[in-house]
């Protein structure tokens, strides 16, 4: 059980880092690529929510 929580925390940190890099790249991109980066940022935020919910749910199951 603790291995799963460590994996989920690592995933959450990686997703936040990817979101920061995506926002940084979006600020430097052209107009066409901004739409693509915005879509990626939305997907990353959804993934962060899913991983965060999984961590919360597993923490409450103990």
MONORMO-V75269 format. One record per pair of residues at least 12 apart in sequence whose ideal C-beta (glycine too) atoms are under 8 Angstrom apart, sorted by the first residue. I is the first residue (numbers start at 1). J is the second residue. D is the distance in whole Angstrom. If there is no record, write none. Layout:
I;J;D
I;J;D
//
This chain:
1;58;7
1;62;7
4;58;6
5;55;7
5;58;6
5;59;7
8;51;6
8;54;5
8;55;5
8;58;7
9;55;7
11;51;5
12;48;7
12;51;5
12;52;6
12;55;7
15;44;6
15;47;5
15;48;5
15;51;6
16;48;7
18;44;6
19;41;6
19;44;4
19;45;7
19;48;7
22;37;6
22;40;5
22;41;5
22;44;6
23;37;8
23;41;6
25;37;6
26;38;7
26;41;7
//
